[in-house]
Amino acid sequence: MEEDFYLPDGRRVWITERALENFEDHDDCPFCQGRAAAHRGCGEDRNPFVKVEFPQGSSELYEDDHWLWAQGHALGSKEPGGLLLFEQPNRGQDV
């Protein structure tokens, strides 16, 4: 089930099945893993996914785990603060 909708500024957003599968599962989301790695202070060289070369302008890039991890890392390295709630080692447990 893939969905698309329009943002208020007119841009079209397409949600793929893979994105929906990872919607609430941050542990398996390459973007979230990269973001969390940046929050932990890991460098870009710690990307665990194999880099794949795609033809110029290929939309497959946006489904590639290496690229998604790198984008998450780029965002996470610019965010202030420490680990997010889902990145905490004791999340889901009573403290």
C-alpha positions as CSV (number, residue, x, y, z in Angstrom):
1,M,0.0,0.0,0.0
2,E,1.7,3.2,-1.2
3,E,0.2,6.6,-0.5
4,D,0.8,10.0,-1.7
5,F,-0.5,13.4,-0.5
6,Y,0.2,17.1,-1.0
7,L,1.8,19.4,1.6
8,P,0.3,22.9,2.1
9,D,2.9,24.4,-0.1
10,G,1.9,22.1,-3.0
11,R,4.7,19.6,-2.9
12,R,3.7,16.0,-3.4
13,V,4.8,13.5,-0.8
14,W,5.0,9.8,-1.6
15,I,5.1,7.3,1.2
16,T,6.4,3.9,0.2
17,E,5.5,0.6,1.8
18,R,9.1,0.4,3.2
19,A,8.6,3.8,4.9
20,L,5.3,2.7,6.4
21,E,7.0,-0.5,7.7
22,N,9.6,1.6,9.5
23,F,7.2,4.3,10.7
24,E,7.3,3.3,14.4
25,D,10.3,1.0,14.3
26,H,13.3,3.3,14.8
27,D,15.7,0.3,15.4
28,D,15.5,-0.9,11.8
29,C,15.3,2.4,10.1
30,P,18.7,3.3,8.4
31,F,17.9,7.0,8.7
32,C,17.2,6.8,12.4
33,Q,20.3,4.6,12.9
34,G,22.5,7.3,11.2
35,R,20.9,10.0,13.2
36,A,21.4,8.1,16.5
37,A,25.1,7.4,15.5
38,A,25.7,11.1,15.1
39,H,24.1,11.8,18.5
40,R,26.5,9.3,20.0
41,G,29.4,11.1,18.4
42,C,30.2,8.4,15.7
43,G,31.8,9.6,12.5
44,E,30.5,9.2,9.0
45,D,33.0,6.4,8.4
46,R,30.9,4.2,10.8
47,N,28.1,3.7,8.2
48,P,27.4,-0.1,8.4
49,F,25.7,-0.3,5.0
50,V,27.5,-1.0,1.7
51,K,27.7,1.9,-0.7
52,V,26.0,1.3,-4.0
53,E,26.5,3.5,-7.1
54,F,23.4,4.5,-8.9
55,P,23.0,6.2,-12.3
56,Q,22.8,10.0,-12.1
57,G,19.2,11.1,-11.1
58,S,18.1,7.5,-10.2
59,S,15.2,7.4,-7.7
60,E,16.6,4.2,-6.3
61,L,19.1,6.3,-4.3
62,Y,16.3,7.3,-2.0
63,E,15.6,3.7,-1.0
64,D,19.3,2.9,-0.4
65,D,20.3,2.1,3.2
66,H,23.8,3.6,2.9
67,W,22.4,6.9,1.6
68,L,19.5,7.0,4.2
69,W,22.0,6.4,7.0
70,A,24.3,9.2,5.7
71,Q,21.3,11.6,5.5
72,G,20.3,10.7,9.1
73,H,23.9,11.2,10.2
74,A,24.1,14.6,8.5
75,L,20.9,15.7,10.2
76,G,21.9,14.3,13.6
77,S,25.3,15.9,13.6
78,K,23.7,19.3,13.4
79,E,21.1,18.8,16.1
80,P,21.8,20.0,19.6
81,G,21.4,17.9,22.7
82,G,22.0,14.3,23.5
83,L,20.2,11.1,22.7
84,L,16.5,11.1,21.7
85,L,14.0,9.1,23.7
86,F,14.0,6.1,21.3
87,E,17.8,6.1,21.4
88,Q,18.0,5.7,25.2
89,P,19.3,2.3,26.3
90,N,16.5,1.9,28.9
91,R,13.5,3.0,26.8
92,G,10.3,1.1,27.4
93,Q,11.4,0.1,30.9
94,D,10.2,1.5,34.2
95,V,12.8,3.6,35.7
